[in-house]
């Protein structure tokens, strides 16, 4: 399974950097690898009765590793095409339920969205076809190679077909999203339709699994229910996350630097904090900018640092001591809004930004807290 994922912290093993894309293996992979080895060992023993228990487990583990190599190739298909289209790919992660390609920007057009999404299932189905051909015409004399090839082409067929189901966070959901986006000219509409498609798929997966397992009046195998419920939970949670992201993105056009800016007044670094706050209150300003003797802005007084300073200490604390120096990336154009503004803030995370006019004049200060309030309650 694959999806686009937001930036997040991660711990795991770095396995390499094919095509310049870092590949990590989550610790949860070892859980599913152990389970696959345990479950597949019984089938290996039935298909290859001449093997002892140790050899059967070794073959089962080899299948688990090769299966995740197939998942890695699936994710590389997404990521390499995304990089070809100029979309930054942070990394690929192999984890409990498959793989995740962390593509940090959305494709700019529905056609590119469709192609990036389709690349993974297409490669999985291609591997299934190659495996079937090898199983039929090349390695058909029995033994360990045929058992592994047979399991791998069947597994890739299942992965390819399952990922084509039309619901987020599956690849088929992204393809559906691209189609709705193309028809409506609105990517958010595509996300909402595909996310609800994912929720419907999750419910149908559970209902179908229970109905199948209860045929004959009893549940034949507990695992017949466990994995469908796990997969349904993954799909439901991913679809719900996509809906939340759609709501957030719908509010992005409301993020306007000028509208959200706080009026700022200039003070020197030596000005006592209490006096600087008095001047700000007198002039109905919500921010303080520390300037040099030549009038150039040097720093922004940090709101959190001010609140942490007790009132009785403020006459003895200078404004400069509670200010954060201005880096070039913390100075933004006052006419930024929407996606460009969010991208600029994402490139240089901070609590306050100085807004300037095209001529360099100070317009005000944009507080990250004010931007976050636009998205509050989503």
C-alpha positions as CSV (number, residue, x, y, z in Angstrom):
1,X,0.0,0.0,0.0
2,X,1.2,3.5,-0.7
3,X,0.2,7.0,0.0
4,X,1.5,10.6,0.1
5,X,2.4,11.5,3.6
6,X,3.1,14.6,5.5
7,X,6.5,15.4,7.0
8,X,7.0,13.6,10.3
9,X,9.6,12.3,12.6
10,X,10.7,8.7,12.1
11,X,12.9,6.1,13.7
12,X,14.0,3.0,11.9
13,X,16.8,1.4,9.8
14,X,18.1,3.3,6.7
15,X,18.7,0.7,4.0
16,X,20.0,2.8,1.2
17,X,19.3,5.6,-1.3
18,X,18.3,4.3,-4.7
19,X,17.6,7.0,-7.2
20,X,18.6,9.5,-4.5
21,X,15.6,8.5,-2.4
22,X,16.4,7.4,1.2
23,X,14.7,4.1,2.1
24,X,14.0,3.2,5.7
25,X,12.6,0.0,7.3
26,X,10.3,0.6,10.3
27,X,10.8,-1.6,13.3
28,X,7.2,-2.7,12.7
29,X,8.4,-4.6,9.6
30,X,10.1,-7.1,11.8
31,X,6.7,-7.9,13.4
32,X,5.1,-8.7,10.1
33,X,8.2,-10.5,8.7
34,X,8.1,-12.8,11.7
35,X,4.3,-13.4,11.2
36,X,4.8,-14.1,7.5
37,X,7.6,-16.5,8.3
38,X,5.5,-18.3,10.9
39,X,2.3,-18.4,8.7
40,X,4.1,-19.3,5.4
41,X,6.2,-22.1,7.0
42,X,3.2,-24.4,7.2
43,X,2.5,-23.9,3.5
44,X,6.1,-24.5,2.6
45,X,6.2,-27.7,4.6
46,X,3.1,-28.9,2.7
47,X,4.4,-28.0,-0.7
48,X,8.0,-29.2,0.0
49,X,7.6,-32.1,2.5
50,X,11.3,-33.1,1.9
51,X,12.4,-30.0,3.8
52,X,13.0,-30.1,7.6
53,X,11.5,-27.4,9.8
54,X,14.6,-25.2,9.8
55,X,14.8,-25.1,6.0
56,X,11.1,-24.5,5.7
57,X,11.4,-21.5,8.0
58,X,14.3,-20.2,6.0
59,X,12.3,-20.4,2.8
60,X,9.4,-18.6,4.5
61,X,11.6,-15.8,5.7
62,X,13.1,-15.5,2.2
63,X,9.6,-15.0,0.9
64,X,8.9,-12.3,3.5
65,X,12.1,-10.4,2.4
66,X,11.3,-10.8,-1.3
67,X,7.8,-9.7,-0.7
68,X,9.0,-6.4,0.8
69,X,11.5,-6.0,-2.0
70,X,8.4,-6.1,-4.3
71,X,6.8,-3.5,-2.1
72,X,9.9,-1.3,-2.3
73,X,9.8,-1.5,-6.1
74,X,6.1,-0.5,-6.0
75,X,7.0,2.6,-3.9
76,X,10.0,3.4,-6.1
77,X,7.7,3.5,-9.1
78,X,5.7,6.2,-7.4
79,X,8.7,8.1,-6.2
80,X,10.9,8.0,-9.3
81,X,8.0,9.3,-11.5
82,X,7.2,12.0,-8.9
83,X,10.9,13.1,-9.0
84,X,10.7,13.1,-12.7
85,X,7.8,15.6,-12.5
86,X,9.8,17.8,-10.1
87,X,8.1,16.7,-6.9
88,X,10.4,16.4,-3.9
89,X,10.4,12.9,-2.3
90,X,11.6,12.9,1.3
91,X,11.9,9.1,1.7
92,X,10.3,5.7,1.4
93,X,9.3,3.8,4.5
94,X,8.6,0.1,4.7
95,X,6.4,-0.7,7.7
96,X,3.8,-3.0,9.1
97,X,1.2,-2.8,6.3
98,X,3.4,-2.2,3.3
99,X,5.1,1.0,2.2
100,X,4.8,4.8,2.2
101,X,6.3,7.2,-0.3
102,X,6.6,10.6,1.4
103,X,6.0,12.9,-1.6
104,X,6.1,16.4,-0.1
105,X,4.1,18.3,-2.7
106,X,1.0,17.4,-4.6
107,X,1.2,16.9,-8.4
108,X,0.3,20.2,-10.1
109,X,-2.2,18.6,-12.5
110,X,-4.8,15.8,-12.3
111,X,-3.0,13.9,-15.2
112,X,0.3,13.9,-13.2
113,X,-1.6,12.9,-10.1
114,X,-3.1,9.9,-11.9
115,X,0.1,8.8,-13.5
116,X,2.1,9.0,-10.2
117,X,-0.6,7.0,-8.4
118,X,-0.9,4.4,-11.2
119,X,2.8,3.8,-11.4
120,X,2.9,1.6,-8.3
121,X,0.0,-0.8,-9.2
122,X,1.3,-1.0,-12.8
123,X,4.7,-2.1,-11.6
124,X,3.2,-4.7,-9.1
125,X,1.0,-6.1,-11.9
126,X,4.0,-6.1,-14.2
127,X,6.0,-8.1,-11.6
128,X,3.0,-10.5,-11.3
129,X,3.0,-11.0,-15.1
130,X,6.7,-11.7,-15.2
131,X,6.4,-14.1,-12.2
132,X,3.6,-16.0,-13.9
133,X,5.6,-16.3,-17.1
134,X,8.6,-17.5,-15.2
135,X,6.5,-20.0,-13.3
136,X,4.9,-21.3,-16.4
137,X,7.7,-21.4,-18.9
138,X,11.0,-21.2,-17.0
139,X,10.9,-22.5,-13.4
140,X,8.3,-25.2,-13.5
141,X,10.1,-28.2,-12.2
142,X,9.1,-27.8,-8.6
143,X,11.4,-27.1,-5.7
144,X,12.2,-24.0,-3.7
145,X,12.5,-21.6,-6.6
146,X,9.1,-22.4,-8.0
147,X,7.4,-22.2,-4.6
148,X,8.9,-18.7,-4.1
149,X,8.1,-17.5,-7.6
150,X,4.6,-18.7,-7.4
151,X,4.0,-17.0,-4.0
152,X,5.6,-13.8,-5.2
153,X,3.6,-13.4,-8.4
154,X,0.3,-14.2,-6.6
155,X,1.3,-11.7,-3.8
156,X,2.1,-9.0,-6.4
157,X,-1.1,-9.6,-8.2
158,X,-3.0,-9.2,-4.9
159,X,-1.1,-6.0,-4.0
160,X,-1.6,-4.5,-7.5
161,X,-5.3,-5.2,-7.6
162,X,-6.0,-4.2,-4.0
163,X,-4.2,-0.9,-4.5
164,X,-6.4,-0.2,-7.5
165,X,-9.6,-0.1,-5.3
166,X,-11.1,3.4,-5.6
167,X,-10.7,4.8,-2.2
168,X,-8.0,6.8,-0.3
169,X,-5.4,6.2,0.9
170,X,-5.0,3.5,-1.7
171,X,-3.5,4.3,-5.1
172,X,-6.9,3.7,-6.7
173,X,-8.2,6.4,-4.5
174,X,-5.6,8.9,-5.8
175,X,-6.5,7.9,-9.3
176,X,-10.2,8.5,-8.5
177,X,-9.3,11.8,-6.9
178,X,-7.4,12.8,-10.1
179,X,-10.5,11.9,-12.2
180,X,-12.9,14.0,-10.1
181,X,-10.3,16.8,-10.0
182,X,-10.2,16.8,-13.8
183,X,-14.0,16.9,-14.0
184,X,-14.7,19.5,-11.4
185,X,-11.5,21.5,-11.7
186,X,-11.3,21.3,-7.9
187,X,-8.7,19.0,-6.2
188,X,-10.6,19.3,-2.8
189,X,-13.7,17.8,-4.4
190,X,-11.6,14.9,-5.7
191,X,-10.2,14.3,-2.2
192,X,-13.6,14.3,-0.6
193,X,-15.1,11.8,-3.1
194,X,-12.0,9.5,-2.9
195,X,-11.9,9.7,0.9
196,X,-15.5,8.7,1.2
197,X,-14.8,6.0,-1.3
198,X,-12.1,4.7,1.1
199,X,-14.6,4.7,4.0
200,X,-17.1,2.7,2.0
201,X,-14.3,0.2,1.0
202,X,-13.4,-0.2,4.7
203,X,-16.9,-1.0,5.7
204,X,-17.4,-3.4,2.7
205,X,-14.1,-5.2,3.5
206,X,-15.3,-5.9,7.1
207,X,-18.8,-6.9,6.0
208,X,-17.5,-9.2,3.2
209,X,-15.0,-10.8,5.5
210,X,-17.5,-11.6,8.3
211,X,-20.0,-12.9,5.7
212,X,-17.4,-15.1,4.2
213,X,-16.0,-16.4,7.5
214,X,-19.5,-17.3,8.8
215,X,-20.4,-19.4,5.8
216,X,-21.3,-22.8,7.1
217,X,-22.3,-21.3,10.4
218,X,-18.9,-20.8,12.0
219,X,-15.6,-18.9,11.7
220,X,-13.1,-21.2,10.0
221,X,-10.0,-19.3,11.0
222,X,-9.5,-16.4,13.3
223,X,-6.9,-14.9,10.9
224,X,-9.6,-14.7,8.2
225,X,-11.0,-11.9,10.3
226,X,-7.9,-10.3,11.9
227,X,-6.2,-9.1,8.7
228,X,-9.4,-7.7,7.0
229,X,-10.1,-5.8,10.2
230,X,-6.5,-4.5,10.3
231,X,-6.7,-3.4,6.6
232,X,-10.1,-1.9,7.1
233,X,-8.8,0.1,10.0
234,X,-5.9,1.3,8.0
235,X,-8.1,2.4,5.1
236,X,-10.7,4.1,7.3
237,X,-8.0,6.1,9.2
238,X,-6.3,7.0,6.0
239,X,-9.5,8.2,4.4
240,X,-10.4,10.2,7.5
241,X,-7.0,11.8,7.5
242,X,-7.6,12.8,3.9
243,X,-10.9,14.4,4.7
244,X,-9.2,16.4,7.5
245,X,-6.5,17.5,5.0
246,X,-9.2,18.5,2.5
247,X,-10.8,20.7,5.1
248,X,-7.5,22.3,6.0
249,X,-6.6,22.9,2.3
250,X,-10.1,24.5,1.8
251,X,-9.1,27.2,4.4
252,X,-5.6,27.9,2.8
253,X,-7.0,30.7,0.6
254,X,-8.2,32.5,3.7
255,X,-4.6,32.8,4.9
256,X,-3.7,36.4,3.9
257,X,-0.5,37.9,5.3
258,X,-1.8,41.5,5.3
259,X,-5.1,40.5,6.9
260,X,-3.5,38.5,9.7
261,X,-0.6,40.9,10.3
262,X,-0.1,42.6,13.7
263,X,0.8,46.2,13.7
264,X,4.4,46.6,14.8
265,X,6.3,49.5,16.3
266,X,10.1,49.9,16.2
267,X,12.1,50.0,19.4
268,X,15.8,49.9,20.1
269,X,17.4,46.9,21.8
270,X,18.2,48.9,24.9
271,X,14.6,49.9,25.5
272,X,13.2,48.5,28.7
273,X,10.6,45.8,28.0
274,X,8.0,47.5,30.2
275,X,8.5,50.8,28.2
276,X,8.3,49.0,24.9
277,X,5.1,47.3,25.9
278,X,3.7,50.6,27.1
279,X,4.4,52.2,23.7
280,X,2.8,49.3,21.9
281,X,-0.3,49.5,24.0
282,X,-0.5,53.3,23.5
283,X,-0.3,52.9,19.8
284,X,-2.6,49.8,19.7
285,X,0.2,47.7,18.2
286,X,0.5,43.9,18.7
287,X,4.2,43.4,17.9
288,X,7.6,44.9,18.6
289,X,10.5,45.1,16.1
290,X,14.0,45.8,17.3
291,X,15.8,48.2,15.0
292,X,19.4,49.3,14.8
293,X,20.5,52.9,15.1
294,X,20.3,53.1,11.3
295,X,16.6,52.1,11.5
296,X,17.2,48.6,10.0
297,X,15.1,45.8,11.6
298,X,17.3,43.4,13.5
299,X,15.0,41.2,15.5
300,X,11.4,40.6,16.6
301,X,10.4,40.6,20.2
302,X,9.2,37.1,21.0
303,X,5.7,36.9,22.4
304,X,6.3,33.7,24.4
305,X,9.5,35.2,26.0
306,X,7.5,38.4,26.9
307,X,4.8,36.3,28.6
308,X,7.4,34.3,30.4
309,X,8.9,37.5,31.9
310,X,7.2,38.5,35.2
311,X,5.8,42.0,35.2
312,X,8.0,43.2,38.1
313,X,11.1,42.1,36.1
314,X,10.1,43.9,32.8
315,X,11.5,47.4,33.7
316,X,14.9,45.7,34.2
317,X,14.8,43.5,31.1
318,X,15.7,45.1,27.7
319,X,13.6,44.5,24.6
320,X,16.6,43.1,22.8
321,X,17.1,40.3,25.4
322,X,13.7,38.8,24.6
323,X,13.9,39.2,20.8
324,X,14.8,36.7,18.1
325,X,17.3,37.8,15.5
326,X,15.9,38.1,12.0
327,X,17.2,35.6,9.5
328,X,16.6,36.4,5.8
329,X,14.1,33.6,5.6
330,X,12.0,35.2,8.4
331,X,11.4,38.3,6.3
332,X,8.3,37.7,4.1
333,X,6.6,39.9,1.5
334,X,3.4,41.5,2.9
335,X,1.4,40.5,-0.2
336,X,1.9,36.8,0.2
337,X,-1.3,34.7,0.7
338,X,-2.6,31.2,0.3
339,X,-0.3,28.4,-0.7
340,X,2.8,30.6,-1.3
341,X,2.6,32.0,2.2
342,X,2.2,28.5,3.8
343,X,5.2,27.3,1.7
344,X,7.3,30.2,2.8
345,X,6.5,29.6,6.5
346,X,7.1,25.9,6.1
347,X,10.6,26.6,4.6
348,X,11.6,28.5,7.8
349,X,9.5,27.4,10.8
350,X,9.2,30.1,13.4
351,X,6.8,31.9,15.8
352,X,7.0,35.4,14.2
353,X,7.8,36.7,10.7
354,X,8.5,40.3,9.6
355,X,6.3,41.5,6.8
356,X,7.8,44.1,4.4
357,X,6.5,46.0,1.4
358,X,8.2,45.6,-2.0
359,X,10.3,48.7,-1.2
360,X,11.5,47.2,2.0
361,X,9.3,49.2,4.4
362,X,8.0,47.4,7.5
363,X,4.3,46.4,7.2
364,X,3.9,44.4,10.4
365,X,4.5,41.1,12.1
366,X,2.9,37.8,11.2
367,X,2.5,35.4,14.2
368,X,2.3,31.7,13.5
369,X,-0.3,31.5,16.2
370,X,-2.6,33.8,14.2
371,X,-2.2,31.6,11.1
372,X,-2.9,28.4,13.2
373,X,-6.2,30.0,14.4
374,X,-7.4,30.0,10.8
375,X,-7.2,26.2,10.8
376,X,-8.4,25.7,14.4
377,X,-11.3,23.3,14.8
378,X,-10.6,21.4,11.5
